[in-house]
Amino acid sequence: MALAEAIRFARENKMIAKNAQPLIDTIAAVSVGIIDGIPMLDLPYVEDVRAETDMNVVVTGSGKFVEVQGTAEGAPFDRDELNALLDLALIGTGELAAIQRETLAEAP
């Protein structure tokens, strides 16, 4: 959001061409994890510290992965659990991307 605002400012002050597209997509990051065997999105600290599996996922607004970093804190996790966590991460980052697009559309 800050980058979009900086680009808007630069465009208004003729530092960037009016039709230039330096920002081509949004980006969002979420944490996901498995708590008591249940995949969960956006872990607060109290849950994060007791997660059986803990992941950070960064995704573009178009759904492309930028980063997937996960750790089995106790027992290893399987492919089904990984898929469930990635699905949750896509839901969360999709919601954040929608908020970003909505906010940018409302910006003066």
C-alpha positions as CSV (number, residue, x, y, z in Angstrom):
1,M,0.0,0.0,0.0
2,A,2.8,2.4,0.8
3,L,4.5,1.6,-2.5
4,A,1.2,2.4,-4.4
5,E,0.9,5.7,-2.5
6,A,4.6,6.5,-3.3
7,I,3.9,5.8,-7.0
8,R,0.8,7.9,-7.0
9,F,2.8,10.8,-5.4
10,A,5.6,10.4,-8.0
11,R,3.1,10.3,-10.8
12,E,1.3,13.5,-9.6
13,N,4.7,15.2,-9.3
14,K,5.7,14.1,-12.8
15,M,8.5,11.9,-11.4
16,I,6.9,8.9,-13.2
17,A,5.2,9.0,-16.6
18,K,1.4,9.1,-16.4
19,N,1.0,5.8,-18.3
20,A,3.8,3.9,-16.6
21,Q,2.9,0.8,-14.7
22,P,5.7,0.2,-12.1
23,L,3.3,-1.7,-9.9
24,I,1.8,-4.7,-11.7
25,D,0.2,-6.7,-8.8
26,T,-0.4,-6.7,-5.1
27,I,1.4,-8.9,-2.6
28,A,0.3,-10.2,0.8
29,A,1.7,-12.5,3.5
30,V,0.0,-14.6,6.1
31,S,1.0,-17.2,8.7
32,V,-0.7,-20.6,8.8
33,G,-0.2,-23.5,11.0
34,I,-1.5,-26.7,12.5
35,I,-2.8,-26.4,16.1
36,D,-4.1,-29.6,17.8
37,G,-4.3,-31.2,14.4
38,I,-6.3,-28.4,12.8
39,P,-5.0,-26.2,10.0
40,M,-5.5,-22.5,11.0
41,L,-5.0,-19.2,9.3
42,D,-3.3,-16.1,10.8
43,L,-1.9,-17.4,14.0
44,P,-1.6,-15.0,16.9
45,Y,1.5,-15.4,19.0
46,V,-0.2,-17.6,21.7
47,E,-1.1,-20.1,19.0
48,D,2.1,-19.7,16.9
49,V,4.3,-20.8,19.8
50,R,2.5,-24.1,20.2
51,A,1.9,-24.9,16.5
52,E,2.8,-28.4,15.4
53,T,3.6,-26.9,12.0
54,D,4.2,-23.3,11.3
55,M,4.4,-21.6,7.9
56,N,4.7,-18.2,6.4
57,V,3.3,-17.8,2.9
58,V,3.7,-14.7,0.6
59,V,1.5,-14.6,-2.5
60,T,0.8,-12.1,-5.3
61,G,-2.7,-10.8,-5.9
62,S,-2.9,-13.1,-9.0
63,G,-2.2,-16.1,-6.8
64,K,1.4,-16.8,-7.5
65,F,3.7,-17.8,-4.7
66,V,6.6,-15.6,-3.7
67,E,7.6,-17.4,-0.6
68,V,6.6,-20.6,1.2
69,Q,8.5,-21.2,4.4
70,G,7.4,-24.0,6.7
71,T,8.7,-25.9,9.7
72,A,7.5,-29.0,11.4
73,E,7.9,-28.0,15.1
74,G,7.1,-31.4,16.4
75,A,6.3,-34.3,14.1
76,P,6.8,-34.0,10.3
77,F,3.7,-33.0,8.3
78,D,2.4,-34.8,5.3
79,R,1.4,-33.6,1.8
80,D,-2.3,-33.4,2.7
81,E,-1.5,-31.1,5.6
82,L,0.8,-29.0,3.4
83,N,-2.0,-28.7,0.8
84,A,-4.5,-27.7,3.5
85,L,-2.1,-25.0,4.8
86,L,-1.5,-23.6,1.3
87,D,-5.2,-23.6,0.6
88,L,-5.8,-21.6,3.8
89,A,-2.9,-19.2,2.9
90,L,-4.5,-18.6,-0.5
91,I,-7.8,-17.7,1.1
92,G,-6.1,-15.3,3.5
93,T,-3.9,-13.6,0.9
94,G,-6.8,-13.5,-1.5
95,E,-8.8,-11.6,1.1
96,L,-5.9,-9.2,1.7
97,A,-5.4,-8.6,-2.0
98,A,-9.1,-7.8,-2.4
99,I,-8.8,-5.2,0.5
100,Q,-5.7,-3.7,-1.1
101,R,-7.5,-3.4,-4.5
102,E,-10.6,-1.9,-2.9
103,T,-8.5,0.6,-0.9
104,L,-6.4,1.6,-3.9
105,A,-9.6,2.1,-6.0
106,E,-10.9,4.4,-3.3
107,A,-7.7,6.4,-3.1
108,P,-7.9,10.0,-4.5
